[in-house]
Amino acid sequence: MTTIIATRSRFINQAEVVARAIAARANRPRKYPAKIRRVLLAHHLLLGDTLMLTPLIAKVRERYPDAEISMTVPRAIAPLYSTHPYGVRALPWDPRHANEKLFSESRFDLAFVAGDNRYAWLAAAMHSRWIVAFSGDPNERKNWPIDELRRYPDVPAASGHANPVGGSTTAAASPRAGPASSIRQTAAPAARSASTSSTSAAGARSITVTSPRTPPSATRAPERRTNAAAVASPTATTQRSRSCSHSARQRPAWPKPT
């Protein structure tokens, strides 16, 4: 088991992030970039929360198929993204260590803040031109670097499905998709998928018709037929009772003891 030893205090790192963010914001106007080439997902969540951001990564890849996507993650989680799912590049970040390599990254055109809005300061310190996060954080100091606030959906969902990117939350991207692979859908594949779905629906209907569920009444049908036969022919019951009484009369009597 690897033990990570802190080399700097959190307070010093937070002060550095705030100072870098203020300097970066003071040197540029807040304007949405005309073209998105580099996208940043800024957070420092735990393993489970980080994995739940997978739908968000897929949505960003679908929305910006040619962009370079980077995501800040704790150092211990960074090896999980060595295969670059959805073309994302993991940037290890630890608030207890020096992060000069992180701040030397080229400027990002767009940044999404997942989770706590305090990571908007990190996105600003990394020279993000436009920062998007969710509204509702009562601490306004966290929201100062944010350029665009979006409401949480009315329906409860995981962090990745909350979708600050906009548009549909159903991503059509493949986990192997990267910046060089375009995942835009054309009309022909859409038509083929529509025909496939209609065929599947027709097949489901045919299965329902050919293999219906057995109604509960079918299991009680033999009992009903038996009772109906008894009611329709009462003589059969009478004959059975007479044969039983006749066999009882023919039974020999045992001699009484003397």
N, C-alpha and C positions, 0 to 999 in steps of 0.2 A: 504494500500500500504506500503510495507516494504522499508525503506530507509537504504541504505548501507553507513556507515560512514567509511571513509578511516582512517586507523590506522598507515599506513606507507606511505612514499612518493614513487613515481614510481622510482625515481633515486636510492633510497636505494635498492629496490627490483631488479632493473636491475643490479646493481653492485653485488648483492648477486648471481644472476643467472650466470653472467659472471664468477665470481670467482669459483663457483661450477663447471661450465662447463670446465674451464681450468684445474682445479685440477683433474676432472674425466678423461679428455683426456690425461693428462700427465701420468697417472698411468696405461694406457692400450694401446696396439697396435691397429691400425685400421685394423681389420680383420673381414670378413663376418662370422657370426656364423654358425656352422655346422648344428644346429637344432634350429628352431624357436619355442620357448615356450611362450614368452611374447611379445606382440606387442603394441606399443604406437602410438596414433594419437595426435600430438602436435599442438595446435592452441588456439586462444582466440578470436574467431569470434563472430559476433552477432547472434541473433536467426535465422534469415532467412538463413544466410550462413551456420550455423551449421546444419540446417535441410537439406540443399542441399548436405551435405556430406554423406547422407544416402547411395547412391550408392557406395561410397568408402568403407563404413563400410561393406556393403554386399560383396563387392569384396574381402576385407581382410578376412572375414569369410570364403568365398569360397576357397580362396587360402591357408589359414591356419586353417582348421576346428577344430583342437585340441588345438589351441593356446588361451591364455588368452589375450583379447583385452581390452585396457584401452584408454580413450580419455580425454584430458584436456578440460574443458568447463568453461565458466563463472559461478559463484556461482548461479545466478538467473536461469540458464538453467539446472542445474544439476538435479532438480526434474523430468524433462521430461524424463529422462533415468532411472527412478526408476524400470521400468519393464525389463530393460536390453535387448533392441532390438538387435538381432543378437549376443547376449551374451556380448555386450560391457558394460564396467563399467566406469561410469563417474567420473572424478577426478576434483572436484571444484578447480578453481584457480583464484585468483584475484591479479593483480599486485599492489594493494593498501593495501594488508594485508600480514601478515606473513604466509608462506606456508611450515612450518616445516613438516607437515604430508605428503605433496606432495613429498618432497625431501627424505622422509624416505621410499619410495617405493623400492621394490626390483629391481634389474637391469633388464632392458628391452633388449631383443635380437635384436629387429628391431623397428625403429621409422620412421613414415611418417609425414612429415611437410605439413599441408594443409594451403594454403594461403601465408602469408608473411613468407619469409625465416628467419626472425629474431627469430621465435620460434624454430629454430634449436638449439639455445643456451639453450632454456628450455629443449629440448630433451637430450642434452648433460649433462645438470646439473642433470637430472634424471637418469644418468648412462646408457644411451642407447648405445649399442655396435656398431650399424650400423644405420646411419641416411640417409634417402632418401628424396629428395626434387626436386622441379622443377628448371630448369636453366632459365637464362634470367634476374635475379635480378642484376641491375647495381651496387648495393652496395656489394662489395666483402667482407666486414666485416661480413655481414650476412651469407655468404656461408662458412666461415672458419670451423665451426664444421661439415659441411655436408660431408658425405663419398661418396655419389653417387648422381649425378645430372642427371635428365631426362628432355627431351624436352617436351614442351606443344604440344598437337596434333594440326595438321594443321586445323582441323575443329573446330570452336568455340563450346564450351560445358560448362556445369556447373562445379563447382569445384569438385563435386563428380564423374562426368563422365570423368574428365580429366585422371583419372586412373594412378597414379604413381606406382601402384602395378605391372603392366605388365599383358599381356594376354588380353583376351576378356573383354569388359566392361559390358557384360551381366552376371549378377550374378544369380546363381541358388539357392542361399541360402534362407532359410526362416527367416523372422524376429524373430522367436522363437528359431532359431538354436543357440546353445551355444557351449562351448568347449567340452562338453561331447557327443554331437551328431555329428556323422560324416555325411557330406553332399556330400561325393564323389558319383558320378554317375557310375553305372555299365553298362555293355553292354546291359543287358536285358531291363532296363528302357529306355535306349537310343533307342533300337529297337522299344519298345512300343510307345515312343513319336514320332518316325519317322512314324510308321504306322498310328498313330492318326492324324498326320499332313497331310499325304497323303489322309486319309479318309476325312478329313475336306476339303482338296482341291477338291477332287472328288465331295463332296456334294455341294461345291460352284459352280462347273461347271454345275452340274445337275440343280441347281436353276437358273443359267443363261440361260440354254437351255429351261427349262419349263416355265420360267417367263421372257420372253424378254421384253425389254423396248419398248413401243409403239412408232414407228417412227413418226416424224412430218408429213410425207406424208399421214399417215392413217387418220388423222383428216380432211384432205382436200379431201379424196376420195369421200364422198357423193356429194360435190359440183362439182367435176369433172364428176361424173356420171350424175348429173342433166344437166350440160352443154352438155355432150355428147348426152343425150336423146333429148335435144332440137335441136341439130344439125342433129341428125339422122332422126327426124320426124318434118320437118318444117311446115307440114300441120296443126299440132296441134296448133301452134301459130297463124296461119292464121284463123283457125276456131274460136279461142277465140276472136280475134279482130273483126271478122264478127258478132259474137253473141253480143258483146258489142255495136257495131254500130247499129244493128237491134233493141236492147232494147232501144236505144236512139231515134230511129225513131218512136217506138210505144208509146213513152211518150206523154200524152195529152198536148195540148197547152192551156195555160191560156188565157181567153178572155182579149182583150185590154180594158183599161178603156176609157170611153167616155167623 
